[in-house]
Amino acid sequence: MIGSIAFPGARSVTYKPGETAQNPSENALMRKGEGLLRKGETVKDFFVAADNTELDKNPEEGVVYLSKTPASGLIEMNSDYVRGTYRDGKVEAYGWSDRGSARSVLIADESSVFMDRDSHINNSYLDNVESVTKNEDGTLTYGFAYRTYQ
């Protein structure tokens, strides 16, 4: 597991994939968790597809290093570029835009996805963090929190 949310005011839910909840707020968290899993897979697939292409700065088979690579919307809706690494099923990717210095980070492995999301490129009014973890019993645990600065 990469990480879990431990911020003041964090919200989390544990559920079976595809399950719906009676509580609309809980149901929204469940859908966000499934969306984050899909995003993690999409980003990993992007890096795997780049292995040993002109984009990959590492000649080793199965190891990918991307520097400033055009990838509009891959990490965030408003991100233009991605950079990062992929090795042994784990990706660490950074997305940013030409319109500012803001960036978001996505870290994903076989059992979890974690994002630290900057409000300037993810259409949110505050920076936030979120994670989803595949549990051994087949359930998912999704957590979300707005980042606070003290």
C-alpha positions, 0 to 999 in steps of 0.5 A: 500500500502506498498511503492512506489519508490522515488529514483533519476532516478526511472522509473515507468509505470501504465498499465492494466494487460496483456497490451502491449506497443509500447515502448519496454522499457515500455513493459519490465517494465510492464512484470517486474511488472507482474513478481514481482506480481507472485513472491509475491504470490509465497512467500506468498504461501510458508509461508502459506504452512509452517503454523503449520509445523516443519518449523513454529516457531509460533504455532498460526494458520495463523501466520508464523515465519520462521527462516533460512529455505532452499528455494533455488531460492525463493526470488532471483535466487541465494538465498539459504535461507528464513526467515520472517513472515506472518500474516493477508495476509502480508509477510515480507521475507528475502532471502540470500545465504551462499556465502556472507552476501548479502540479499534481502527483499520482502514485500507483502500484498493484494495490493502491492509487494516491493523488496529491492534487493542486486546485489550479489544475484540477478544477477544485477550490482547494488542494486535496489528497485522495487514495483508493486501496484494494483490500485483501477481502476484495473491497476498496477503501477510498479516502478524500481530504482537502489539504490544510496548511497550519 
